[in-house]
Structure formats: structure tokens, C-alpha cells
């Protein structure tokens, strides 16, 4: 039997990063993955393939709608080759997952393919797809099995016409009318992909706004822009029935006046969030409990009730984000090695990769009001930037919320071109507890989108933005 200091169950962003950090710290490490490729949901059927399709569809939309205004003329009709687009996406996924295999080899991490399940608190049984099994021993075990798409109890996902994000990433045709149930990150991103490619897209959201966990100003701006792009929205709608009849799918819902409305399309994308996935891990064998949402219960060190067993990423509380899982993977590795790491969960940024992009870190305006914290707000529109006008990306804004007394930045909320990258400036500033004035006094390159951050900070400092 092979023995290890650490065994990691699951090779998504949390799991593989945890394994690498453990190996860097001199711990003999193994990683167990049930699928034939490493990288988990994110690399295989999540973050990476969806961004590949977002980028490809964005190029197509630019060619159809915007090239002419840039003086670029294309003879003949611009067409989508969906098969080739999907092949490119698959190639990106393959390159990325093979990169993880390379990192495992580089760091001398033993990899096992199969379903990992607990025999006891220091032994993991690995069952291969062929039915063969083996057991490894580990002083410490990290559960990093991630999540899977959630659904509603009355919806039968058939993976053909009634689909989740997984199936939407490998469609063989462009839907005529895609109905998206859920106005969160996943539904909006994939809805925008197919809208660009020619689908009619209708979004149905139970709450009164889209991206409800983000600042209300971001929700309002993104809905306004996506409506302009042709996406139809139905907020405050409760879906009650989803039925398929051949190639047609019917969705019935009740609106805020309790009136029933009906939608018909050829595809329904169910994107009502994700749920923790621990199926087959046999938590019962070691007495580990889960909460009412199936998440593993952990303490501040991310330890379960069994002190040598840890859990990270989507299987524990908190935002279901790849970068949050990565931070937790490093955190647990360093805890096991006897170090004293920290994670500030308030400074885990959230991003929506639509175009314009949406990015946020820290407290929203709504949260500050609810907590009774006095704050000041500075906002600057992207349309006032020379860089935005040059690129034609004039939608959006940057909003900075700062403490009214101390001027410390409490939250930064952005909508616009490349804000998924730009939010890192806000995270850095807030990690060092910068004030709005600190950011306002820093030089920002011209012309860039980042100038909007400086201008918003100026607006928050003393209402003295220079370019509005």
C-alpha cells in the first residue's frame, strides 16, 4: 500500500492547487480524479470552455456588427461554423487539462484515476471505471470534489432539449429560441454566447433583478445593455412547469401579479446555480456531516469534524468560484505544513464574463446600508474615457464605496470592457486597506480603462472627478 502525507480527492482548481502547494512544502502528495482528464468542472465543462465560446462568439459579433465602422470590409456573408467553434473550444480545454498533468509530473505528485472514497480517516479506496480497486494511506486528506449544476425538483433534465451548462457547451446546432431559467452568471454568459450566434434568448429570473448577489447598479446596467443587444428579460417570475413535446419546450411561470405566462422555445437552459457534490465519497464512513445544502461542515481552518480531513472549494460554504477554491487549497496545504496563512473572504472578487464584463469586490451599497455603515460613493462612466471611445466600448461604469469617516475603500463595483482584469487593482488596494484618496493620487496610464478607477476614487474623495 502506498502511503502519503496528503491525499487530495478531486483535481479541480482547488484540488490541483492544493496538491501543488503541498508538494512545494515537501509533503508527499497524491491526487485522485474520477474522470479521464484533470481540472474538474472549471477546466472541462465550466470556466475555460465557456470563455472560449464567449471569445469566439464575440469575434463573430464584431465581424457582423462592428468591423464596418472600423473600416474593415468583408466580401460576402459572415457565417458561423459551429462545429469548428466547438472544435476550437475542445482544443483549448485539452491544452489546459494537459497542462495540469504536466504540473502534477513536475511536482512529483502521484495521480490516481478513479472514484476516491473513505475506508476510514486515513485510508482512501480508489475504484477505477473498470471496477478494479486499490487503497492508499494518507496522514491528511483534502476533499475537493466540487459541485454540479442544480435544478428545480419538477424539471426533468433530459440533456437534449432541457439542458444544463454542461450540455450547452457542446450543442450541435444554434438554438432558434433558447429560454434561460436563471439570471445569474452562468445563464447570462451562455445566453449571450447564443444570442451573438443568432438565437432568440429569453431569460426568466425568480428575483426582481439579474445577478442579484452583486451591486444593484451593476444589475441595472447589465440588464440595460443586454436588452439593447436583444436579450429579453422576465424578472420576478416563478417557473412552475417545464415540458418537452418533440423539439419544442414549453415553460410556464407566474409573474409578480400571480398571472401565468407561457414561453415556447427549442432549448431550455436550466441555470439556477450549483450544488455541492460529494456523491460516492462515503463521508459516512468517517462520520463527516453535511448541511442542508449538501456542503461539508468545516471550521476556520477548513477542517472537518475529523481533524486530519479538510474540505475546500464548492463543497464548503462561500462563493462557488475557482479562485476562491484555489486560495483555500493553498490555505489548507500551509495549515498542514504548520504555517499560519489567511484568507480574507471579503476580498474574493466576483466576475461575470459577459460583454461588457461585470466585476465586484467588497461590500455592495445594499450590504453597507443593511449593516448601518456610513459611506460615500464615487462613480465614473466608461463613456467619458478616451480609451473606451477609441475601442467603442462605452457602456458601464466604475463605482467606489468608501467609509464616510476614514475614507477606507469598502467596495468596488465595475461594468465595462476588461473589468474582469481591472478588478485586481481594487483587490490589491483593499488588501492594503487603501483609502479612496490613495487611489486618486496614484498615476494611471492614459489612455486606459483603468483611468475610470482613478476618476471614481476622485469622485468618492471630494466629488472632484476631472473628466465629467
Secondary structure, DSSP 8 states (H G I E B T S, - for coil): --EEEEEEE--SHHHHHHHHHHHHTT--EEEEESSSSSSHHHHHHSHHHHHHHHHHHHHHHHHHHTTGGGT---SS-----HHHHHHHHHHHHHHHHHHHHHHHHHTT-EEEESEEEEEETTEEEEE-TTS-EEEEEEEEEEE---EEE---TT----SSSEE-HHHHTT-SS--SEEEEE--SHHHHHHHHHHHHTT-EEEEE-SSSSSSTTS-HHHHHHHHHHHHHTT-EEE-S-EEEEEEEETTEEEEEEE-TTS-EEEEEESEEEE-S-EEE--TTS-GGGGT--B-TTS-B---TT-B-SSTTEEE-GGGSSS---HHHHHHHHHHHHHHHTT------GGG--EEE-SSSEEEEEE--HHHHHHHT--EEEEEEEGGG-HHHHHHT----EEEEEEETTT-BEEEEEEEETTHHHHHHHHHHHHHTT-BHHHHHTS---SS-TTHHHHHHHHHHHHS--S--
